[in-house]
């Protein structure tokens, strides 16, 4: 659901048709993304909102909270919480 919301959020698309937050990889309920440094403030707000989805599991309504970190590279040295 988060990936679908990322891809279909008009605010995520620049006028040149490139995404502000770009999806790279998904596994189960995880989503790996990247963005330009100047988009950091936007990404920190948008990503938790895209993950804010109510789902039905075994007949119960549940909201699975988003939790994530971001950093300057794949080593994640100096990573920050979303």
C-alpha positions in Angstrom: 0.0 0.0 0.0 2.8 2.4 0.8 4.4 1.9 -2.6 1.1 2.4 -4.3 0.5 5.7 -2.4 4.1 6.8 -3.1 3.6 6.2 -6.9 0.2 7.8 -7.0 0.8 10.8 -4.8 0.8 13.9 -7.2 2.9 15.8 -4.7 5.7 13.2 -5.2 6.2 14.1 -8.8 8.3 17.0 -10.1 7.3 18.9 -13.2 9.9 17.0 -15.1 8.0 13.7 -14.3 10.7 12.4 -11.9 9.8 11.3 -8.4 10.9 13.3 -5.4 11.1 10.1 -3.4 12.2 7.2 -5.7 11.3 3.6 -4.8 14.2 1.2 -5.2 13.2 -2.2 -3.6 10.4 -3.8 -1.7 10.4 -6.9 0.5 7.2 -7.9 2.4 6.3 -4.7 4.3 9.6 -2.9 3.7 10.3 -0.2 1.2 13.8 1.1 0.2 13.8 4.5 -1.3 16.1 7.3 -2.2 15.8 11.1 -2.6 17.9 14.2 -3.2 19.2 15.9 -0.1 17.0 18.9 -0.7 14.0 16.6 -0.5 14.8 15.4 3.0 12.1 17.4 4.8 9.5 16.3 2.3 10.5 12.6 2.6 10.5 12.7 6.4 6.8 13.8 6.3 5.6 11.8 3.2 7.0 8.4 4.0 5.2 7.9 7.3 2.0 9.1 5.8 2.3 6.7 2.8 2.7 3.9 5.3 -0.2 5.0 7.4 -2.7 2.4 6.1 -5.4 0.5 7.9 -5.6 -3.1 6.9 -7.7 -6.1 7.9 -5.8 -9.1 9.4 -7.7 -12.2 10.5 -11.0 -10.2 10.6 -9.5 -7.4 12.7 -8.7 -3.8 11.5 -5.1 -2.8 12.3 -2.7 0.0 11.5 0.9 -1.1 11.1 3.1 1.7 12.1 6.0 2.9 10.0 9.6 2.8 11.4 12.6 3.6 9.4 16.0 5.3 9.2 17.8 7.2 6.5 21.5 8.0 5.9 23.9 9.4 3.3 24.8 6.0 1.8 24.3 2.3 2.1 26.7 2.0 5.1 24.1 4.1 7.1 26.9 5.8 9.1 25.2 8.7 10.9 21.7 7.3 10.1 18.7 9.2 11.5 15.2 8.0 12.4 12.4 9.0 10.1 
